[in-house]
Amino acid sequence: ETGMEELVEHLPIGVLLLSEGLRLLVANPAGRKMLEQIGAFAENDPDVLTHLGNVPVSSLVGREDDAGPHEIVLEGHPRRVHVVQARPIGADQHQWVFTLRDVTQERDSQARIQMQERLATVGQMAAGIAHDFNNIMAAILVYTDLIISDSEIPEMSRERLKIIQQQVQRAASLIRQILDFSRRAVMDQVALDLLPFMKELEKMLVRVMPETINLKLSYQAGEFIVRADPTRLQQVFINLAVNARDAMPNGGSLE
């Protein structure tokens, strides 16, 4: 019996023993700590447990046909989530054992996993769309090249076709960026010189930033070697640039 008491005392879940009148008889340390967060007692009798969160305790013990766990959510900062389960004990079933678990971190982890799965799905969709657009751009580029090679095309039309070529190449470059951005690969760290990396990134950012924002890359000559995943590092700087753009709706300078 002493060993069982010690076991209950050290359980990471809350354990409460209530009498028929919902009077709290025993609570282990974890249970007492959780009661401080979610428990409410009768004003005229501080031993009678009336609520867990906004859930009346009487409704928990009156569910003989539905004794499954009940979720108690405390809105706020941070938002807390507990799961409570009640079980009658004894021959006359006039006493109840409540188990309480704080599942806040568990729910947060589940939410993050679900978000990551949704992002992965969106990334796959973006990659599929980007591939389709790439094929379309490639076809446009091929036929533009064929038309330009026709010696009977007037010079004015040839110049316009060259503009089409340039725009298609820019579109293809942006599509490659989308593919890189949506790639969900394992972290692939390599030795990387930041300067040429940033120069290439600057070329891409100049194309996608509004004309009202002046982009400037400041640097000194030399090697700036880091170990990093190029795709994820690119995402970092793109996110920073996008945040800067959003912070300057009327334009400005991004250095």
PyMOL commands that set and color helices and strands:
alter all, ss='L'
color gray80, all
select helices_A, chain A and resi 2-9+29-38+57-61+104-148+155-182+194-208+230-247
alter helices_A, ss='H'
color red, helices_A
select strands_A, chain A and resi 14-18+24-27+39-41+49-52+55-56+70-74+80-89+95-102+190-193+213-215+225-228+252-254
alter strands_A, ss='S'
color yellow, strands_A
deselect
rebuild
show_as cartoon
